[in-house]
Amino acid sequence: MFSADPNLNLTSICGGNRGLIERALALQAQGQNLVLAIVTATEGSTYQKPGALVLLDAGGVRAGVISGGCLEPELELKAREVLIEKRAQLAEFNTESDDDLVFGSGIGCRGRMWVLLLPQSARSTAPLLQALVAAQQAGLVLTIELDVSGDIGAGRAQTTTQHWTWNSAGANSPTHDAIDPLEISTTAARLFIAATSRVLLLGAGPETPSLIACARQMGWQSWVVEHRGRWSQLAHRAAADHVIELAPMAAHAQLQATRFDAALVMSHNFSTDLAHLRSLAQSDIAYIGLLGPPARRDELLAELGDDAALLHPRLHAPVGLPLGGQGPEAIALSIAAELQQHFARYAQRVKNHD
């Protein structure tokens, strides 16, 4: 899933945090010392919010952003200082004043942002990067606590199964205990890094290449279930992360223990879609999309009988936001847009709950 191949073409890697992690591992494999910048707090209007990540090296930004480009030059200067001093820095970006609009960044966002820059060694032992890799591979939320006023940059991170600690140089530090959710230091920033979203495509068709490309750009993982040779080969050529060449019942049995954030029923075959919907009715997947017009949806639901009630209110049919346009590319875009809306709303609910 994550590659540390030093020959990796960095222009072809995924977007989002998944892409950032892949870039970090590839640069580490080339012997590069890195800086991970994390937005720890904001006030007012800002381009990014707490938890946003940026990857930098001596050459500048490699993945992620904190602004539309106006603040990155200063961030890059601070990252070079961090690489030289091998010690974390906390930077404040203030764009609230009229002076900033005229003489400063010119961003006009009227906000303040605090960004912690933490060095990451070229060795594969940098704990924060290890934590990000492990959490994303396991599909788990990562909780990070960072000291922002005492031993700046020292911190700890944990998932439900593991924890990591580090000092202000970004190196392993066993002196920091695992995070206690009931006792958060007043000098620390507590952040949550969402897991990589996993999308299950049940069936392949003309929309598949564009939809997988959208998923890759957003940093999602794509799994395709398709037992028909012509269409499974299409999924392989589209570079899906996983292609399961099994019929519906066998595929769902194999994937039963795998977490998915969304499932899309899109085989363009009535009986195959029906089989997928029967299995999904018994699942706990929060978002289920069905490709096709309302009349076809109603026929499928009628065939499902009592199982149809188990799909509500998870079922989105016809799947996709009504963006307009025709053809497989427009359909894929509308589906990706609705998925992004769903994932963002879910992430906000999780954040509010925590």
C-alpha positions as CSV (number, residue, x, y, z in Angstrom):
1,M,0.0,0.0,0.0
2,F,2.8,2.5,1.0
3,S,5.9,2.4,-1.0
4,A,9.5,3.4,0.0
5,D,10.9,2.7,-3.5
6,P,13.6,5.4,-4.1
7,N,12.8,5.3,-7.8
8,L,9.1,6.1,-7.2
9,N,7.8,8.8,-9.6
10,L,6.6,11.4,-7.1
11,T,4.3,13.0,-9.7
12,S,2.1,9.9,-9.8
13,I,1.5,9.4,-6.1
14,C,-1.9,9.8,-4.5
15,G,-3.3,12.9,-2.9
16,G,-4.3,13.6,0.6
17,N,-2.5,12.3,3.7
18,R,-2.0,9.0,1.9
19,G,0.0,10.7,-0.8
20,L,2.0,12.7,1.8
21,I,3.0,9.5,3.6
22,E,4.1,7.9,0.3
23,R,6.2,10.9,-0.6
24,A,7.8,10.9,2.9
25,L,8.7,7.2,2.7
26,A,10.1,7.6,-0.9
27,L,12.2,10.7,0.2
28,Q,13.4,8.9,3.3
29,A,14.5,6.0,1.1
30,Q,16.6,8.5,-0.9
31,G,18.3,9.6,2.4
32,Q,16.4,12.9,2.8
33,N,15.9,14.5,6.1
34,L,12.3,15.9,6.3
35,V,10.1,18.2,8.2
36,L,6.5,17.4,9.1
37,A,4.5,20.6,9.6
38,I,1.2,20.3,11.5
39,V,-1.4,23.0,11.9
40,T,-2.0,23.0,15.7
41,A,-4.6,25.8,16.1
42,T,-6.4,28.5,14.1
43,E,-8.4,31.6,14.8
44,G,-10.7,33.4,12.3
45,S,-10.7,32.5,8.6
46,T,-7.8,30.2,7.5
47,Y,-7.2,28.0,4.5
48,Q,-6.4,25.0,6.7
49,K,-7.7,23.8,10.0
50,P,-6.0,21.9,13.0
51,G,-4.6,18.6,11.9
52,A,-3.6,19.6,8.4
53,L,-0.2,18.2,7.4
54,V,2.6,19.5,5.2
55,L,5.7,17.6,4.2
56,L,8.9,19.6,3.5
57,D,12.6,19.1,2.8
58,A,15.5,21.4,2.1
59,G,14.0,22.0,-1.3
60,G,10.6,23.2,-0.1
61,V,7.1,21.8,0.1
62,R,6.7,18.2,-1.1
63,A,3.1,17.6,-0.1
64,G,0.3,19.5,1.5
65,V,-0.5,23.2,1.9
66,I,-1.3,25.7,4.7
67,S,-2.6,28.4,2.3
68,G,-3.3,29.1,-1.3
69,G,0.5,29.6,-1.8
70,C,1.0,32.9,0.0
71,L,2.3,31.5,3.3
72,E,4.4,28.6,1.9
73,P,7.6,30.6,1.3
74,E,7.8,31.6,4.9
75,L,7.0,28.0,6.0
76,E,9.8,26.7,3.7
77,L,12.3,29.2,5.3
78,K,11.4,27.9,8.8
79,A,11.6,24.3,7.7
80,R,15.2,24.9,6.5
81,E,16.0,26.3,10.0
82,V,14.4,23.2,11.6
83,L,16.5,20.9,9.4
84,I,19.7,22.8,10.3
85,E,19.0,23.0,14.1
86,K,17.4,19.6,14.3
87,R,14.8,20.9,16.6
88,A,11.1,21.7,16.3
89,Q,9.7,25.2,15.9
90,L,6.2,26.6,16.4
91,A,5.4,29.3,13.8
92,E,2.5,31.8,13.9
93,F,1.0,33.2,10.7
94,N,-1.2,36.3,11.3
95,T,-3.2,37.6,8.4
96,E,-5.7,39.6,10.5
97,S,-4.4,43.1,10.0
98,D,-4.9,45.6,7.1
99,D,-1.1,45.8,7.0
100,D,-0.8,42.2,6.0
101,L,-3.3,42.7,3.2
102,V,-1.2,45.5,1.7
103,F,2.4,44.8,2.8
104,G,2.3,41.2,3.9
105,S,1.1,37.9,2.4
106,G,-1.9,39.6,0.7
107,I,-4.0,36.6,1.5
108,G,-6.9,38.5,2.9
109,C,-8.2,35.6,5.0
110,R,-8.2,37.6,8.3
111,G,-7.1,34.8,10.6
112,R,-4.3,33.4,12.6
113,M,-2.7,29.9,12.3
114,W,-0.1,28.1,14.5
115,V,2.0,25.5,12.7
116,L,4.4,23.1,14.4
117,L,7.4,22.1,12.3
118,L,9.0,18.8,13.5
119,P,12.2,17.3,12.1
120,Q,12.0,13.7,10.7
121,S,15.2,11.8,10.3
122,A,16.1,10.1,7.1
123,R,16.3,6.9,9.1
124,S,13.0,5.0,9.2
125,T,12.7,5.4,13.0
126,A,11.0,8.8,13.1
127,P,8.1,8.0,15.5
128,L,5.6,10.5,14.2
129,L,6.0,9.2,10.6
130,Q,5.9,5.6,11.9
131,A,2.6,6.4,13.6
132,L,1.1,8.0,10.5
133,V,2.1,5.0,8.4
134,A,0.7,2.4,10.9
135,A,-2.6,4.3,11.4
136,Q,-3.2,4.7,7.7
137,Q,-2.4,1.1,6.9
138,A,-4.7,-0.2,9.7
139,G,-7.4,2.2,8.7
140,L,-7.5,3.8,12.2
141,V,-7.8,7.3,13.5
142,L,-4.5,8.7,14.9
143,T,-4.6,10.8,18.0
144,I,-1.6,13.2,18.4
145,E,-0.7,15.3,21.4
146,L,2.0,17.9,20.9
147,D,3.8,20.2,23.4
148,V,3.4,23.8,22.0
149,S,4.7,25.9,25.0
150,G,7.2,23.9,27.0
151,D,9.4,21.3,25.3
152,I,8.0,22.4,21.9
153,G,7.5,19.6,19.5
154,A,7.7,16.7,22.0
155,G,4.7,14.6,21.7
156,R,2.9,11.3,21.6
157,A,0.5,9.6,19.3
158,Q,-1.8,6.6,19.5
159,T,-4.3,4.4,17.8
160,T,-6.6,1.9,19.6
161,T,-3.7,-0.6,19.4
162,Q,-0.4,1.2,19.4
163,H,1.4,4.3,20.7
164,W,4.5,6.3,19.9
165,T,6.5,9.0,21.7
166,W,9.2,11.5,20.6
167,N,11.2,14.5,21.8
168,S,11.6,18.0,20.3
169,A,14.1,16.6,17.8
170,G,11.5,14.2,16.5
171,A,13.4,11.2,17.8
172,N,12.1,8.3,19.8
173,S,11.6,9.2,23.5
174,P,10.4,6.6,25.9
175,T,9.9,9.2,28.7
176,H,6.5,10.3,27.2
177,D,3.7,8.1,28.4
178,A,0.8,6.9,26.2
179,I,-2.0,9.5,25.8
180,D,-4.4,9.7,28.8
181,P,-7.7,10.9,27.3
182,L,-8.8,12.2,30.7
183,E,-5.7,14.3,31.5
184,I,-4.7,16.5,28.6
185,S,-1.9,19.0,29.4
186,T,-2.8,22.7,29.1
187,T,0.4,23.2,27.1
188,A,-0.4,20.6,24.5
189,A,-2.4,20.6,21.3
190,R,-4.5,17.5,20.7
191,L,-5.2,16.6,17.1
192,F,-7.0,13.8,15.2
193,I,-5.7,12.5,11.8
194,A,-8.5,10.7,10.0
195,A,-8.0,7.2,8.5
196,T,-7.7,6.8,4.8
197,S,-11.2,6.4,3.3
198,R,-11.8,3.0,1.7
199,V,-14.2,2.7,-1.2
200,L,-15.6,-0.6,-2.4
201,L,-16.6,-0.7,-6.0
202,L,-19.0,-3.6,-6.6
203,G,-18.8,-4.1,-10.3
204,A,-16.8,-2.3,-13.0
205,G,-17.9,-0.4,-16.1
206,P,-17.2,2.7,-18.2
207,E,-17.2,4.9,-15.1
208,T,-14.5,2.9,-13.3
209,P,-11.3,4.5,-14.6
210,S,-12.4,8.0,-13.9
211,L,-13.8,7.1,-10.5
212,I,-10.6,5.3,-9.5
213,A,-8.6,8.3,-10.7
214,C,-10.7,10.6,-8.6
215,A,-10.2,8.3,-5.6
216,R,-6.5,8.4,-6.1
217,Q,-6.4,12.2,-6.3
218,M,-8.4,12.4,-3.0
219,G,-6.1,9.9,-1.3
220,W,-8.8,7.2,-0.9
221,Q,-8.2,3.5,-1.3
222,S,-10.2,1.7,-4.0
223,W,-11.2,-1.9,-4.0
224,V,-13.0,-3.4,-7.0
225,V,-15.1,-6.6,-7.0
226,E,-15.5,-7.9,-10.5
227,H,-15.5,-11.5,-11.7
228,R,-16.2,-10.7,-15.4
229,G,-12.9,-10.9,-17.3
230,R,-13.3,-7.9,-19.5
231,W,-14.3,-5.5,-16.7
232,S,-11.8,-6.9,-14.1
233,Q,-9.0,-6.2,-16.6
234,L,-10.4,-2.6,-16.9
235,A,-10.1,-2.3,-13.1
236,H,-6.5,-3.5,-13.2
237,R,-5.6,-1.1,-15.9
238,A,-7.1,1.7,-14.0
239,A,-4.7,0.9,-11.1
240,A,-7.3,0.1,-8.4
241,D,-5.6,-0.7,-5.1
242,H,-7.2,-4.2,-5.0
243,V,-9.2,-6.2,-7.6
244,I,-11.1,-9.2,-6.3
245,E,-12.1,-11.4,-9.2
246,L,-14.8,-13.3,-7.4
247,A,-18.6,-13.6,-7.8
248,P,-20.7,-11.5,-5.4
249,M,-21.3,-14.1,-2.6
250,A,-17.7,-15.3,-2.5
251,A,-16.3,-11.8,-2.6
252,H,-18.4,-10.6,0.3
253,A,-17.4,-13.6,2.3
254,Q,-13.7,-12.8,1.7
255,L,-14.1,-9.1,2.5
256,Q,-16.4,-9.5,5.6
257,A,-13.6,-8.6,8.0
258,T,-12.4,-5.6,6.0
259,R,-13.5,-2.1,7.0
260,F,-15.1,0.0,4.2
261,D,-16.4,3.6,4.5
262,A,-18.5,3.4,1.3
263,A,-19.7,0.8,-1.2
264,L,-20.8,1.5,-4.7
265,V,-23.1,-1.0,-6.5
266,M,-22.3,-0.4,-10.2
267,S,-22.1,-3.6,-12.2
268,H,-24.7,-2.6,-14.8
269,N,-26.2,-6.0,-14.3
270,F,-29.5,-6.4,-12.5
271,S,-29.0,-9.8,-10.9
272,T,-25.4,-9.0,-9.9
273,D,-26.4,-5.7,-8.4
274,L,-29.2,-7.5,-6.5
275,A,-26.7,-10.0,-5.1
276,H,-24.5,-7.2,-3.9
277,L,-27.4,-5.3,-2.3
278,R,-28.4,-8.4,-0.4
279,S,-25.0,-8.7,1.1
280,L,-24.7,-5.0,1.9
281,A,-28.0,-5.1,3.7
282,Q,-26.3,-7.3,6.3
283,S,-23.2,-5.1,6.5
284,D,-22.5,-2.0,8.6
285,I,-21.1,0.1,5.8
286,A,-22.4,3.6,6.4
287,Y,-22.7,4.8,2.8
288,I,-24.1,2.6,0.0
289,G,-24.5,4.0,-3.5
290,L,-26.5,2.5,-6.3
291,L,-25.8,3.4,-9.9
292,G,-28.9,3.7,-12.2
293,P,-32.2,5.5,-12.6
294,P,-34.9,5.6,-9.9
295,A,-37.1,3.0,-11.8
296,R,-34.3,0.5,-11.7
297,R,-33.7,1.2,-8.0
298,D,-37.3,0.6,-7.2
299,E,-37.3,-2.7,-9.0
300,L,-34.2,-3.8,-7.1
301,L,-35.7,-2.8,-3.8
302,A,-38.9,-4.6,-4.5
303,E,-36.9,-7.8,-5.3
304,L,-35.0,-7.4,-2.0
305,G,-38.2,-7.6,0.1
306,D,-37.5,-7.3,3.8
307,D,-33.8,-6.7,3.2
308,A,-34.6,-3.3,1.6
309,A,-35.5,-1.8,4.9
310,L,-32.0,-2.7,6.2
311,L,-30.4,-0.4,3.6
312,H,-32.2,2.7,4.7
313,P,-31.1,5.4,5.4
314,R,-27.7,4.3,4.1
315,L,-28.7,3.9,0.5
316,H,-28.0,6.7,-2.0
317,A,-29.8,6.0,-5.2
318,P,-29.3,7.2,-7.8
319,V,-25.8,7.7,-6.5
320,G,-24.0,11.0,-7.0
321,L,-24.7,14.7,-6.7
322,P,-26.8,16.3,-9.5
323,L,-23.9,18.2,-11.1
324,G,-25.2,17.9,-14.6
325,G,-23.3,16.6,-17.6
326,Q,-23.3,13.3,-19.5
327,G,-21.0,10.4,-20.0
328,P,-18.9,8.2,-17.7
329,E,-16.5,11.0,-16.6
330,A,-19.3,13.3,-15.5
331,I,-21.0,10.4,-13.6
332,A,-17.7,9.5,-11.9
333,L,-17.2,13.1,-10.8
334,S,-20.7,13.3,-9.4
335,I,-20.2,10.1,-7.4
336,A,-16.8,11.3,-6.1
337,A,-18.3,14.6,-5.1
338,E,-21.0,12.9,-3.0
339,L,-18.5,10.6,-1.4
340,Q,-16.3,13.6,-0.4
341,Q,-19.4,15.3,1.1
342,H,-20.2,12.1,3.1
343,F,-16.6,11.6,4.3
344,A,-16.3,15.3,5.4
345,R,-19.6,15.1,7.3
346,Y,-18.6,11.9,9.0
347,A,-15.1,13.3,9.9
348,Q,-16.8,16.4,11.5
349,R,-19.1,14.2,13.5
350,V,-16.2,12.2,14.8
351,K,-14.3,15.3,15.7
352,N,-17.3,16.8,17.5
353,H,-17.8,13.6,19.4
354,D,-14.2,13.5,20.6
